[in-house]
Amino acid sequence: MGECIFCKIAAGEMGTLIYEDDAVVAFRDASPQAPTHVLIVPRRHVANVEALTPEDENLAGRMVLVAQRLARELGIAASGYRLVVNTNADGGQMVYHFHMHLLGGRALAPHMG
């Protein structure tokens, strides 16, 4: 996956990480849609939700817990935040490396529920 920008970021070849562990990294979005906009990305290349397998259950759970931790550390947990995962073209996915958006820092418009 030498051409995948998120693989390069996860490998430390570019960008600035705000969180990292053995399975997941996080960094600020280059085009933020909210005052706080962080991407949580697995180190291992997985194209999207559709590419996850039952063996990835811990990875997906880890990503949610990292989002929770970062929301607390970044001071947006109490007021609220949104987690977004886009899958494939009609779902709005632009980079085909599974990732989760953590958005907050302002009131977000109600969205489908």
RASULCOR-V133848 format. One line per field, one symbol per residue. phi: phi as a letter, one per 30 degrees, with the letter a starting at -180 (. if undefined). A space follows every 50 residues. Layout:
phi=???
//
This chain:
phi=.ecddddddddidaibdcaabdcbbbadddbdcaecbcccbddddbdaed cdbedceddddddddddeddedddicdddjabcbbcbieddidccdbeab ccbajadcdebhk
//
